[in-house]
Amino acid sequence: MISEKLVKLIEDNAEELTKSWLRDVRENPTTPTYQTFPEEKLYQRAHFVYSQLGHWISRETGKGEVRGYYLKLGEERFNEGFALYEVVSAIILLKRHLWLHILSDGQLSTAFELYQSLELNNRVVLFFDRAVYYAIIGYEDAVRNKTAKGKGFLGKIFGGNKKKKKKK
C-alpha cells in the first residue's frame, strides 16, 4: 500500500514543490528554453503534476491515461520550440524536487516509514519513466508529422519505417 501520508505530503506541498522546480528549471543549463518561456504556464504545468500525483500513481490509473497525457505533452513541447533533451530534463527535475522535498521533510525515521517511501518510490519512478517514454514518443511523432512531408534529410529520417509500394 502506498503511504497516503507521503502522497498527501507531496500534494499538500504542491505549491512549494512547484516553486522550487520553477527556480531550478529557469536557471538550469539543461533547460534553456524554459528560461524564456512564460513563467505562469510553467508553474501551472508543474503544479498540475504535483497536485495530482496521488491520482497518477494509483493502481486505478491505467497507463493509457498517462500515455495519452504525455504523448500530447511531447507534441506540445515540440510545437512550442523545446528541444527534446529539455523536455526530458524538466521531467527528471520534477522527480528530483519531489524526492528532495520528501527527504528534507524528516518524516522517514522508522523502518516502516522507509519501507513506505520505497513503495512510493517504486510507483513514482514507474510514473516518471512512463512520462519520459511517452513524452519522447509524442515529441518524435510531432517531428515525424512535420518533416515527413518534406523531402530533406529530416524527412527521410523521421518519415517512418513504412516502405512505399512500387507502382506497377
N, C-alpha and C positions, 0 to 999 in steps of 0.2 A: 504494500500500500504506500502510495506516495504521501510523504508528510504534508498534510494540509497546512500545518504551521509554517513550513518553509515556503510553500506556494503562496500562502496569504502574505507572508513577509515580502515576497517579491511583488505581488500585485499591489499591496498597500504602499509600497515604496516605488511604484512605477514612475512617479514624477522625479524623484531623486535619481533613480537609475537613468532615466531619460536625459536629464541634465548632465549627468556625468558622462554618458555616452556621447552626447552632443558636443561637449567641450573637447573630448578626445577626437572625434571624427572631424571636427573643424580644424584641428591642429596636426593631425597625424599625416605624415608624408605619404602613407599608402592610400589616402583618400582625398586627393587634390580637388576633385570636382565637388565634393561635399563641402569644401571650404567656401565655395561661391554660390552654392545652392541656397534658396530661401530657408532660413533657419526654422520658421514656423512649420513648413512642410516636413522637414527632417524630424522635428520634435513630434509631430503628430504620428508619423510612421513608426518611430521607435516606441513611443508611448503605447501605441496600439499593441505591439508585440508584448511588451512587459505587462500591460494591464490584462491581457488575455492569455497569459502563459498557462494558467491552470486549464483553460479550455484546450489550448494547443497540445498539451502533453497528456491530457486524459486519455484513457484507453478507449473512451467512447468516440473520440475524434478520429475519424479514419484518415489514413494517409492521403486519400483522394482530396480531402479538404485542404490539407497542407500543400499538396501538389498543385491544385488549382490556384491557390493564393500566390504561391511563389513562382509558378510559371508566368503568371500575369506580372508579378513584380519584376522578374528578369526582363520581360518585354518592355515594361515601362521604363526601367533604368536605361536600357539601350536607347529607347526613343528620347530620353531626357539627356543623353550625351555622356552617361557614365561609362567608364571603361569597366570591363568585366572584373578585373582584379580589384577594383574599388568596391564593387558590389559585394564580392566575397569578403573582402577585408572588413567592410561595415557590418556584415552579419557576424563575423568572428568577433568583432569588438562588442557587439550586443551580448554575445555569450560571455565574453571575458568580464564585462562590467557586472553582469548578473552574479558570477561566482565571486568576484572581488567583494561585492556587497554582502553576500551570504557569509563569506569568511570573516569579514570585518565586523559583522553583527555580534559575534561572540556567542551564538546560540548552539554551537556544536561542541559541547563539552563532555557529553556522556557517550558511551559506546553506542547506545540506542540512537542518539541524535546523529552520530556519524554514520550509522547504518542507513538511517532515513535519508541523509544527504547523499549517500552513494546511490540509493534507489532513485532519488530525484535526479541526480547527475546522469544516470543512465537514460532516463526519459528525456531530459533536456538535451543531452548530446545527440540522441536519435532525432529529436525535433530539428535541431540546428543543422545536423548533417543532411537531413531531408530538405531543409530550407535552402541550403547551399546548392545541393544537387539539382533541385527543381528550378532555382533561380538561374543557374547556368544553362539548363535546357531552354527555359523561356527566353533568355538572352540570345542564345545561339539560334533559336527559331526565328527571332526577330531579325538577326543578322542575315540568316538564310533567306527570309522573305524579302528583305530589302535588296540583297545582292544577287539573288537567283535570276532576276530579270536582266541583270547586266551581263555583258559578255567578257568582262575583265577578269583579272586574276582571282579576286574575291568571289566573284560569281561562280567560278569553276570550283573553288574550294568549298564554298557553303551552298552550292547548288543542290546538294543532297546526293544520295547514292543511287538515285533512280537512273537506270540505264534507258536511254532513248531507243525505241524500236525503230529499226530501219524500215523505211518506206519501200514497198515493193512496186 
